[in-house]
Amino acid sequence: MTNSEMTSLSASLQSPEPGSRSGTTRKRIEKHDFPGYGTYNVHAHPPSPHLQKLAATLTSSSSSSSKLTTLEATSISGNDILSSSFYVSGLVTLTAGILAPLCLLLVGLTLYLFRSIYAETVTALPCNGGTYNVLLNCTSKQFASMAACFAIIAYITTGVVSALTAIAYLKTIVTSIDLESSTIILLFSFFILTSYGISESAFVAKIIFLGHVFTLTGLCIFGILFIGFSEENYLRENWNTEYPRVNVAGEERDGTVWTAIFYGFSSAMLGVSGFETSSQFIEEQAEGVFVKTLKNMWQGVMIFNPLLSLISFAALPIDVITANKDTVLAGTAKVIGHWIKKSLNFPEHWEVGELLSFWVSIDAFVVLAGAVLTAYVGINGLIRRMAMDRCLPQVLLWKNSVTNTDSLILFGFFALCVSQVILLDCDVEALGGVYCYAFLSVMSIFAFGNMILKVKRPSLPRLHKTSWLASIAGFLSVVTALLGNILGKPELLTYFFVYFIVIGVLVLSMFNRVNILRVILFVLREMGVEEEAWEKEPETLGGIAATRSPKWWWNRGAATQVSTSPSAAENPDETIDLETAGLLAKASPKKDQTSKRRSCFKSVVATLSSVRDVPFIFFAKHDDLYVINKAVLYVQKNEQTSKLIIVHCKSEKSGDTQTLSEHVKLIDVLYPKIKVSLLVVEGAFGIGMIEWLAQELAIPINAMFITCPDKDFTMKIQELRGMRIITY
């Protein structure tokens, strides 16, 4: 293309003055709200060998050999969910009395329902984020982020409860240690460990998990023998005790069998802490591992928790269990050890009871510390995903250059955990209540998300399916447990809402940055601050002058050929590059001395423009005006951007794209506050093409959207690597 043709084309697509855009009757559009025209006839010809090389590189990097095995993934989540055995039986006994084993068994049955719910949902959308990821692909981004706030609180409380209980068991051995300071030291230790990376963390978790399963198995075997052969067990005596008095919305009432089951079941749900964690790092797991982790965790909860609770009732009077609710199993092991010594006629100086109690206490300390590790790993995956989606500040994406880990996220989590330790004064029961509110909210929302997935994404391929009956039953079960905790511990709602408000305000402020800045502009105008005259930045074909390109673009030797007309195949010399087309992501300009002297009004306008100057991509498979319109509406509602690039991957069988170009131009005129461009790429849609576009346009993959895949979709969902599904 000659210089004169370039100039003519550029001039023909220059943005008109605000308020005068062709096709709109708007009398006034602010300059900062009008991004300019899009481009509608840009054709790219990525070299096939390069696409194949990118695809091969991505396939090898995501191979199963570099990902977590079943044992490693189960260990990370299992240390959390199985560590609950050390404190949940005591807490459930406070409200259920002798029916605690039954309540823990009911929780196991509920978890069986959630095995299939999680399996269907996460295999359909195999990306990190858990509940947040499901709702992000099925509902609005705001709703997904608010739901994620519950998960964040749950992880904070999980880490604190586990750390406190670990130190409580350690105090049975070393009585002189301080509970609060030791808990903070333990939390800091795992902050350092996780800063070294998930592989090292998985190795430590695996060692802890195997030792813990061995301990619980041994304690269960000895406990069963104790129940069957000991003449000094307390089962009959405990069975005749009255049901505990319960708190019903602040009023004390006598306990009944129904209050014991209702409130006991509600408290027992604390015993499934960690079940959702596996979904937070599914991208780091090898293929097929996730479903196996769900099965392994369910089996552990179903077997160990009810059985150990029953054994504790045989070994200890019920009032001793409630008085030592944080260290029940240590006392149980001590009694069983004394019985073993007496039954086998061991020498008098052999302290078998003390030795078995010491063993259980050490294991409790280690595995509960491992549950702290689980909290760190889970929160890291969730927060990073939210930051990438611009739901949280981008500074959280900073990586430690030495260890290549998200040190800011991990340190922030450590700081929040410390605040909860101090605020709730190391009260495990209070922390357990706060955790239940958050965790049960997460599980109920996840079950709700599963039902939305069935309705809104029915064609999405999935490896497992669950029935509507199971989804509804699981949802009602956790809602019942949530209601029981609210009625039984209403005073803890204050602490819960403090954390929810703090985290929620941060998330909401990120979503409403544009609206907040517009309010500031309005206030400045009302105060009489006038906008200074300032020239618009130079515009090119896309209405925006791109200022950067990925470094490897220039090292590649030759620029990718991009055509401004459908006749590119016939006239390959008529080309420009993507930078000239104005499609590259724009870097924030460097501040100079002049910018420092800008007016307050102009500074706010510049900030507003920089927030919205982040492009997104929507892949249009067909020339469907209805779908493209829905995509634009979704972007306007959920993203703070003024740029949307419609990408069409043109194959040999595809027809002329002229009609598609006209439709995109129409959409661009209909929505004056967002610049809609069309990029036609010669080649098939695939992982190589996705990565090429991400590199060439400097747009992350999580800023790319597609319609819901169907049964004919040739790619695996995980190969989309976080690409969002926004419409049918």
C-alpha positions in Angstrom: 0.0 0.0 0.0 1.4 3.4 -1.0 1.8 6.3 1.5 -1.0 8.3 -0.2 -3.4 5.3 0.1 -2.5 4.8 3.7 -3.1 8.5 4.4 -6.4 8.4 2.6 -7.6 5.3 4.4 -6.5 6.7 7.7 -8.3 10.0 7.1 -11.5 8.1 6.1 -11.6 6.3 9.4 -10.6 9.2 11.7 -12.9 9.7 14.6 -15.3 12.6 14.3 -15.8 15.1 17.0 -17.8 13.9 20.1 -21.5 14.1 19.5 -21.3 14.1 15.7 -20.7 10.4 15.1 -22.5 9.2 12.0 -25.6 7.2 12.8 -26.3 8.6 16.2 -28.6 11.4 17.4 -26.9 11.8 20.7 -26.5 15.6 21.3 -23.5 15.2 23.6 -21.0 12.5 24.1 -18.0 13.3 26.4 -14.6 13.1 24.7 -13.4 10.6 27.2 -16.5 8.4 26.6 -16.0 8.3 22.8 -13.1 5.9 21.8 -13.4 6.5 18.1 -14.2 4.3 15.1 -13.3 0.7 14.9 -11.7 -1.0 11.8 -13.8 -3.5 9.9 -11.6 -4.9 7.1 -8.4 -6.0 8.7 -7.2 -9.4 7.5 -4.3 -11.3 9.2 -2.3 -14.2 7.7 -0.4 -15.9 10.5 2.2 -18.4 9.2 1.1 -22.0 9.6 4.5 -23.3 10.7 4.5 -20.7 13.5 1.0 -21.7 14.7 2.0 -25.3 14.7 5.1 -24.6 16.7 3.1 -22.6 19.3 0.6 -25.4 19.6 3.3 -28.0 20.1 5.0 -25.9 22.8 1.7 -25.4 24.7 0.8 -29.1 24.4 4.2 -30.2 25.8 4.1 -27.6 28.6 0.7 -28.8 29.7 1.6 -32.5 29.6 0.6 -34.7 32.6 4.2 -35.4 33.5 4.6 -31.8 34.8 1.4 -31.8 36.7 0.2 -33.0 40.1 -0.5 -36.7 40.6 -3.6 -38.1 42.3 -1.7 -38.6 45.6 -0.2 -35.1 45.5 -3.5 -33.4 44.7 -5.4 -35.4 47.3 -2.7 -34.6 49.9 -3.1 -30.9 49.4 -6.8 -31.0 49.8 -7.0 -34.0 52.1 -4.8 -32.5 54.8 -7.5 -29.9 55.3 -10.6 -32.1 55.1 -9.1 -35.0 57.2 -7.5 -32.7 59.8 -11.1 -31.7 60.8 -11.2 -35.1 62.7 -9.1 -33.5 65.4 -11.6 -30.7 66.3 -15.0 -31.4 64.6 -16.2 -34.2 67.0 -15.7 -32.0 70.0 -17.6 -29.1 68.4 -20.4 -31.3 67.2 -20.8 -32.8 70.7 -21.5 -29.4 72.1 -24.8 -29.3 70.2 -25.6 -32.9 69.3 -24.5 -34.8 72.4 -24.4 -38.5 71.9 -25.8 -38.1 68.4 -22.6 -36.5 67.1 -21.5 -39.7 65.2 -24.9 -39.7 63.4 -24.6 -36.0 62.4 -21.1 -36.7 61.0 -22.5 -39.6 59.1 -25.2 -37.3 57.6 -22.5 -34.9 56.5 -20.7 -37.7 54.7 -23.9 -38.5 52.8 -24.3 -34.8 51.9 -20.7 -34.8 50.6 -21.6 -37.8 48.4 -24.1 -35.6 46.6 -21.5 -32.9 46.2 -19.0 -35.3 44.7 -21.2 -35.5 41.6 -22.0 -31.8 41.7 -18.4 -30.8 41.7 -17.4 -33.5 39.2 -20.0 -32.3 36.6 -19.3 -28.6 37.1 -15.6 -28.5 37.2 -15.0 -31.0 34.4 -17.3 -28.8 32.3 -15.2 -25.7 33.2 -11.8 -27.0 34.2 -10.1 -23.7 35.2 -8.9 -22.5 38.6 -11.4 -20.5 40.6 -14.0 -23.0 41.9 -17.3 -21.2 42.5 -16.0 -18.0 41.0 -15.1 -19.7 37.7 -18.5 -21.4 37.4 -20.5 -18.3 38.0 -18.2 -16.2 35.8 -19.0 -18.5 32.8 -22.7 -18.8 33.6 -23.8 -15.5 35.2 -22.4 -11.9 35.5 -18.9 -11.1 36.6 -20.2 -9.0 39.5 -22.2 -11.9 40.9 -19.2 -14.3 40.5 -16.9 -11.9 42.3 -19.3 -11.4 45.2 -19.6 -15.2 45.6 -15.8 -15.4 45.6 -15.7 -13.1 48.7 -17.3 -15.9 50.6 -14.5 -18.3 49.5 -11.9 -15.8 50.5 -13.3 -15.6 54.0 -13.6 -19.3 54.2 -9.9 -19.7 53.3 -8.9 -17.1 55.9 -10.8 -18.9 58.6 -9.6 -22.3 57.5 -6.0 -21.2 57.9 -6.7 -19.7 61.3 -8.7 -22.6 62.7 -6.2 -25.1 61.5 -3.3 -23.2 62.9 -4.9 -22.5 66.3 -6.0 -26.2 66.7 -2.5 -27.3 65.7 -0.9 -25.2 68.4 -3.6 -26.4 70.9 -2.5 -30.0 70.4 1.1 -29.0 70.6 0.4 -27.4 74.0 -0.6 -30.8 75.3 3.1 -31.7 74.9 4.7 -28.3 75.5 2.5 -26.5 77.9 4.6 -23.3 78.1 4.1 -22.1 74.6 1.8 -19.0 74.0 -1.2 -19.8 71.8 -1.5 -16.5 69.9 2.2 -15.8 69.2 2.8 -19.5 68.2 -0.2 -19.5 65.9 1.2 -16.4 64.1 4.6 -18.0 63.8 3.1 -21.1 62.3 1.1 -19.0 59.7 4.3 -17.1 58.8 6.2 -20.4 58.4 3.8 -21.6 55.7 3.9 -18.2 54.0 7.6 -18.8 53.5 7.0 -22.4 52.4 4.4 -21.5 49.8 6.6 -18.7 48.5 8.9 -21.4 47.1 6.2 -22.9 44.8 3.4 -25.5 44.6 5.7 -28.4 43.6 7.7 -28.1 46.9 4.4 -27.6 48.8 2.9 -30.7 47.2 5.9 -32.8 48.3 5.6 -31.7 51.9 1.8 -32.2 51.8 2.2 -35.7 50.5 4.5 -36.7 53.4 2.1 -35.1 55.9 -1.0 -36.8 54.4 0.5 -40.3 54.4 1.5 -40.0 58.0 -1.9 -38.7 59.0 -3.8 -41.5 57.3 -1.5 -44.0 59.0 -2.3 -42.4 62.4 -6.0 -42.3 61.9 -6.1 -45.9 60.7 -4.2 -47.1 63.7 -6.3 -45.1 66.1 -9.5 -46.5 64.6 -8.2 -50.1 64.8 -7.3 -49.7 68.5 -10.5 -47.8 69.1 -12.7 -50.6 67.7 -10.8 -53.1 69.8 -11.4 -50.9 72.8 -15.1 -50.7 72.2 -15.4 -54.5 71.7 -13.3 -55.7 74.6 -12.9 -53.0 77.2 -15.1 -53.2 80.3 -14.5 -49.5 81.1 -16.0 -47.8 78.1 -18.5 -45.0 78.5 -20.9 -45.7 75.7 -23.8 -46.8 77.8 -23.2 -44.0 80.3 -23.0 -41.3 77.6 -26.1 -42.7 75.9 -28.2 -41.9 78.9 -27.1 -38.2 79.1 -29.6 -35.5 78.2 -29.3 -33.7 74.9 -27.5 -30.3 75.1 -29.3 -27.1 75.5 -29.3 -25.1 72.3 -29.3 -21.4 71.3 -32.2 -20.6 69.1 -31.7 -17.0 67.7 -30.3 -15.9 71.0 -32.7 -17.8 73.3 -31.6 -20.8 75.3 -33.9 -23.9 75.0 -33.8 -27.5 76.2 -32.4 -29.9 73.7 -34.4 -32.7 71.9 -33.5 -35.4 69.5 -34.5 -33.0 66.6 -32.4 -30.1 67.9 -29.5 -32.4 68.4 -29.7 -33.6 64.7 -30.4 -30.2 63.3 -27.8 -28.2 65.1 -25.3 -31.1 65.2 -25.6 -31.5 61.4 -25.0 -27.8 61.0 -21.9 -27.8 63.2 -20.6 -31.0 61.6 -20.4 -29.3 58.2 -17.2 -27.8 59.5 -15.8 -31.3 59.0 -15.8 -30.9 55.2 -13.4 -28.0 55.2 -11.1 -28.3 52.2 -13.5 -30.2 49.9 -13.7 -27.2 47.5 -9.9 -26.6 47.5 -9.1 -29.1 44.7 -11.2 -27.1 42.3 -9.0 -24.0 43.0 -5.9 -25.6 41.4 -7.4 -28.0 38.9 -5.1 -26.5 36.1 -2.1 -27.8 38.0 -3.6 -31.4 38.2 -3.0 -34.1 35.6 -5.9 -35.2 33.5 -8.5 -37.3 35.4 -7.0 -36.5 38.8 -9.7 -34.1 40.0 -12.5 -36.6 40.2 -10.3 -39.1 42.0 -9.5 -36.4 44.7 -13.2 -35.9 45.3 -13.7 -39.7 45.8 -10.7 -40.0 48.1 -11.7 -37.0 50.3 -15.3 -38.3 50.6 -14.1 -41.7 51.7 -11.9 -40.2 54.3 -14.8 -38.1 55.7 -17.3 -40.9 55.6 -15.1 -43.4 57.4 -12.9 -41.5 59.9 -15.1 -38.7 61.3 -18.1 -40.7 62.5 -16.0 -43.6 63.7 -13.5 -41.5 65.7 -16.4 -39.6 67.3 -17.9 -42.9 68.4 -14.6 -44.1 69.8 -14.2 -40.8 71.8 -17.7 -41.5 73.3 -16.4 -44.9 74.4 -13.2 -43.6 75.9 -14.3 -40.4 77.6 -17.4 -39.1 79.5 -19.4 -36.6 77.5 -18.6 -33.7 79.8 -14.8 -34.3 79.4 -15.3 -34.3 75.6 -17.0 -30.9 75.7 -14.5 -29.4 78.2 -11.6 -30.5 75.9 -13.3 -30.0 72.6 -10.1 -28.8 70.8 -8.0 -31.9 71.9 -10.5 -34.7 72.1 -8.5 -37.3 70.2 -5.4 -36.7 72.3 -7.4 -37.6 75.4 -9.0 -40.6 73.6 -5.6 -41.9 72.6 -4.4 -41.7 76.1 -7.3 -43.7 77.5 -6.9 -46.4 74.8 -3.2 -46.6 75.4 -3.7 -47.3 79.1 -6.2 -50.0 78.2 -3.6 -51.6 75.8 -1.0 -51.5 78.5 -3.3 -53.2 81.0 -4.7 -55.8 78.6 -1.2 -56.9 77.4 0.4 -56.7 80.8 3.1 -54.3 79.8 5.7 -53.3 82.4 4.5 -50.6 84.9 7.1 -48.1 83.7 5.9 -48.3 80.1 3.8 -45.2 79.5 1.8 -46.5 76.6 -1.1 -44.1 77.1 1.2 -41.0 77.2 3.1 -42.4 74.2 0.0 -42.9 72.1 -1.4 -39.5 73.1 2.0 -37.9 72.2 1.9 -39.6 68.8 -1.7 -38.4 68.1 -0.8 -34.8 69.2 2.3 -34.6 67.0 0.3 -36.0 64.1 -2.5 -33.4 64.8 0.0 -30.6 64.9 1.6 -31.7 61.6 -1.6 -32.4 59.6 -3.3 -29.2 60.9 -0.3 -27.3 59.8 -0.7 -29.0 56.5 -4.2 -27.7 56.4 -2.7 -24.2 56.7 -0.7 -25.0 53.5 -4.0 -26.0 51.8 -5.5 -22.6 52.6 -2.4 -20.8 51.1 -2.5 -22.9 47.9 -6.3 -22.5 47.5 -6.4 -18.7 48.1 -3.4 -18.2 45.8 -5.2 -19.8 42.8 -8.5 -17.9 43.5 -7.0 -14.4 44.1 -4.7 -14.7 41.1 -7.6 -15.6 38.8 -9.7 -12.7 40.1 -6.8 -10.2 39.7 -6.3 -11.4 36.1 -10.0 -10.7 35.5 -9.6 -7.2 36.9 -11.8 -8.0 39.9 -8.9 -7.2 42.3 -6.0 -4.8 41.9 -3.5 -5.7 39.2 -0.6 -5.3 41.6 -1.5 -8.7 43.0 -0.2 -10.3 39.8 3.3 -9.3 40.7 5.6 -12.3 40.9 8.7 -12.7 43.0 11.6 -12.7 40.5 13.5 -15.2 42.7 10.9 -17.9 43.2 8.3 -17.0 40.5 5.5 -17.1 43.0 2.7 -14.7 44.0 4.3 -13.3 47.1 2.0 -10.3 47.4 -1.1 -12.6 47.4 0.5 -14.9 50.0 1.6 -12.1 52.3 -1.8 -10.4 52.1 -3.4 -13.7 53.1 -1.0 -14.0 56.0 -1.9 -10.5 57.2 -5.6 -11.2 57.1 -5.2 -14.4 59.0 -3.2 -12.6 61.7 -5.9 -10.0 62.0 -8.5 -12.7 62.6 -6.4 -14.4 65.2 -6.2 -11.1 67.1 -9.8 -10.0 66.5 -11.4 -13.2 67.7 -8.8 -13.8 70.5 -8.0 -17.3 69.4 -11.5 -18.6 70.0 -11.8 -21.7 67.9 -15.6 -22.0 68.4 -16.1 -18.4 67.2 -13.8 -19.0 64.3 -15.6 -22.2 63.4 -18.9 -20.3 63.3 -17.5 -17.6 61.0 -16.0 -20.3 58.8 -19.3 -22.2 58.6 -21.1 -19.0 57.4 -18.6 -18.5 54.6 -18.0 -22.1 53.6 -21.6 -23.1 53.6 -22.4 -20.0 51.5 -19.7 -21.2 49.0 -21.1 -24.7 48.8 -24.7 -23.5 48.4 -23.7 -21.1 45.7 -21.7 -23.8 44.0 -24.8 -26.1 43.9 -26.8 -23.2 42.6 -24.1 -22.6 39.9 -24.4 -26.3 38.9 -28.1 -25.8 38.3 -27.4 -22.6 36.3 -24.9 -24.6 34.2 -27.5 -27.2 33.4 -29.9 -24.5 32.1 -27.6 -22.0 30.5 -24.8 -24.2 29.2 -26.5 -27.5 28.3 -24.3 -28.1 25.2 -21.1 -27.7 27.1 -19.1 -31.0 27.0 -18.6 -32.6 30.4 -17.1 -35.8 31.6 -19.7 -36.4 34.4 -23.3 -35.6 34.9 -25.4 -35.4 38.0 -29.2 -35.5 38.3 -31.4 -32.6 39.1 -32.5 -34.4 42.2 -28.9 -34.6 43.5 -28.2 -31.0 42.7 -31.4 -29.8 44.5 -30.9 -32.2 47.5 -27.3 -31.0 47.9 -28.3 -27.3 47.7 -31.1 -27.8 50.3 -28.8 -29.7 52.6 -26.2 -26.9 52.9 -28.9 -24.2 53.1 -30.3 -26.1 56.1 -26.9 -26.3 57.7 -26.3 -22.6 57.0 -29.7 -21.8 58.7 -28.7 -23.9 61.7 -25.5 -22.0 62.2 -27.2 -18.6 61.8 -29.9 -19.6 64.4 -27.4 -21.2 66.8 -24.6 -18.6 66.6 -26.2 -15.3 65.6 -23.6 -13.2 67.5 -20.9 -14.3 65.1 -22.6 -12.7 62.2 -20.9 -9.4 63.2 -17.4 -10.8 62.7 -18.4 -12.4 59.4 -19.9 -9.2 58.0 -16.8 -7.2 59.0 -14.6 -9.3 56.7 -17.3 -9.6 54.0 -17.7 -5.8 53.9 -13.9 -5.2 53.8 -13.3 -7.7 51.0 -16.6 -6.8 49.2 -15.9 -3.1 49.2 -12.5 -3.7 47.6 -14.0 -5.9 44.9 -16.9 -3.5 44.2 -14.6 -0.5 44.0 -12.6 -2.3 41.3 -15.8 -2.9 39.4 -17.0 0.6 39.7 -13.7 2.5 39.0 -15.2 4.0 35.9 -18.4 5.1 37.7 -16.4 6.5 40.6 -14.2 8.5 38.3 -17.3 9.8 36.5 -18.7 10.9 39.8 -15.5 12.7 40.5 -15.7 14.5 37.2 -19.3 15.5 38.0 -18.3 16.9 41.4 -15.4 18.8 39.8 -17.8 20.4 37.3 -20.2 21.3 40.1 -17.3 23.0 41.9 -16.6 25.1 38.9 -13.5 23.3 37.7 -13.4 23.6 33.9 -11.8 21.2 31.5 -8.7 22.6 30.0 -8.3 22.5 26.3 -6.2 19.5 25.3 -5.5 17.9 22.0 -6.5 14.3 21.3 -3.7 11.8 20.9 -2.8 11.0 17.3 -5.2 8.5 15.8 -4.6 5.9 13.1 -6.8 3.5 11.3 -8.3 2.1 14.5 -8.7 5.6 16.1 -5.9 4.9 18.6 -2.2 5.1 18.2 -0.6 1.9 19.5 2.6 2.5 21.5 4.0 -0.9 22.0 4.3 -4.4 20.6 5.6 -7.6 22.1 9.4 -7.7 21.9 9.4 -10.9 19.9 7.3 -9.3 17.2 10.4 -7.3 16.2 12.8 -10.2 16.6 10.9 -12.4 14.3 12.2 -10.7 11.2 9.1 -10.1 9.1 5.9 -8.5 10.2 2.7 -10.5 9.9 0.7 -9.5 6.8 -2.5 -7.7 7.5 -4.8 -6.5 4.8 -7.3 -3.6 4.9 -9.4 -5.0 2.2 -11.0 -8.4 1.3 -8.7 -8.6 -1.7 -5.7 -9.4 0.3 -5.3 -12.9 -1.2 -5.2 -11.4 -4.6 -2.9 -8.5 -3.8 -0.6 -9.5 -1.0 1.5 -6.3 -1.4 -1.5 -4.3 -0.1 -0.6 -4.9 3.6 -0.1 -3.1 6.9 0.8 -4.5 10.3 -1.4 -5.0 13.3 0.2 -2.0 15.1 -0.7 0.3 12.3 -4.3 -1.1 12.3 -4.6 0.1 15.9 -5.5 -3.4 17.3 -2.6 -3.8 19.7 -3.1 -3.3 23.4 -2.0 0.2 24.3 0.6 0.7 27.0 0.2 3.6 29.5 2.2 6.6 28.3 5.1 7.7 30.4 4.6 10.7 32.5 6.6 13.8 31.7 7.0 17.2 33.3 4.0 18.5 31.3 1.7 15.8 32.6 2.6 16.6 36.1 1.2 20.1 35.6 -2.1 19.0 34.1 -5.3 20.1 35.7 -7.1 17.9 38.2 -9.9 17.5 35.7 -7.7 16.4 33.0 -5.8 14.0 35.3 -9.1 12.3 36.2 -10.0 12.1 32.5 -6.6 10.5 31.7 -7.1 8.0 34.5 -10.6 7.1 33.2 -9.2 6.6 29.7 -6.4 4.4 30.9 -8.8 2.2 32.9 -11.0 1.7 29.8 -8.1 1.4 27.4 -7.9 -2.4 27.8 -9.1 -4.4 24.7 -11.1 -7.6 24.8 -11.6 -10.2 22.1 -14.8 -12.1 21.0 -14.5 -15.0 18.6 -17.4 -15.0 16.1 -17.7 -18.3 14.4 -20.5 -17.2 12.1 -21.9 -14.0 10.8 -24.6 -13.8 13.5 -25.6 -10.2 14.3 -27.7 -11.3 17.3 -24.8 -13.1 18.9 -22.4 -10.3 18.2 -24.9 -7.8 19.8 -25.2 -10.0 22.9 -21.4 -10.1 23.2 -21.2 -6.3 23.1 -23.9 -6.0 25.7 -22.1 -8.5 27.9 -18.8 -6.6 27.6 -20.5 -3.3 28.4 -22.2 -4.7 31.5 -19.2 -6.7 32.9 -16.0 -5.1 31.7 -14.6 -1.6 32.1 -13.3 -1.2 28.5 -13.9 0.9 25.5 -12.4 -1.6 23.0 -13.8 -4.9 21.6 -12.2 -6.8 18.7 -14.4 -9.3 16.9 -12.1 -12.0 15.6 -13.3 -14.4 12.9 -11.1 -17.4 12.0 -11.6 -17.9 8.3 -11.2 -21.4 6.8 -11.2 -22.5 3.2 -14.9 -23.3 3.4 -15.8 -19.9 4.7 -17.6 -17.5 2.5 -17.2 -13.8 1.9 -16.8 -11.7 5.1 -18.2 -8.5 3.6 -21.6 -9.0 5.4 -19.8 -9.7 8.7 -17.9 -6.5 8.2 -21.1 -4.5 7.6 -22.6 -6.0 10.7 -19.6 -5.1 12.9 -19.7 -1.6 11.5 -23.4 -1.4 12.4 -22.7 -2.5 15.9 -19.9 0.0 16.2 -22.3 2.8 15.3 -25.0 1.5 17.7 -22.7 1.6 20.7 -20.8 4.9 20.6 -19.0 4.3 24.0 -17.2 1.2 22.8 -15.1 0.9 19.7 -15.9 -2.4 17.9 -13.4 -3.7 15.4 -13.2 -6.7 13.1 -10.1 -8.9 12.6 -10.4 -11.7 10.1 -7.6 -14.3 10.6 -6.8 -16.8 7.9 -6.6 -20.2 9.7 -8.5 -22.6 11.9 -9.4 -21.8 15.5 -7.1 -23.7 17.9 -4.6 -23.4 20.7 -1.9 -22.1 18.3 -4.2 -19.4 16.9 -5.3 -18.3 20.4 -1.7 -18.0 21.6 -0.6 -16.2 18.4 -3.4 -13.6 18.9 -2.5 -13.2 22.6 1.1 -12.4 21.7 0.4 -10.3 18.6 -2.3 -8.2 20.1 -0.8 -8.2 23.6 -4.2 -9.4 25.1 -4.3 -12.1 27.8 -6.4 -15.2 27.1 -8.7 -14.5 30.0 -9.7 -11.3 28.1 -11.0 -13.5 25.2 -14.6 -14.7 24.9 -16.4 -17.3 22.9 -19.9 -18.7 22.6 -20.8 -21.9 24.4 -19.1 -24.9 22.7 -21.3 -27.8 21.5 -20.7 -31.5 21.0 -19.0 -30.9 17.7 -16.3 -28.7 19.3 -12.9 -30.3 18.5 -10.8 -28.8 21.3 -10.8 -29.8 24.9 -12.2 -27.2 27.2 -9.0 -27.0 29.2 -7.1 -26.1 26.1 -9.0 -22.8 26.1 -6.9 -21.9 29.1 -9.4 -19.7 30.9 -11.2 -18.2 27.9 -14.6 -17.1 29.1 -17.9 -18.5 27.8 -20.4 -15.6 27.7 -23.3 -16.7 25.5 -24.9 -19.5 23.6 
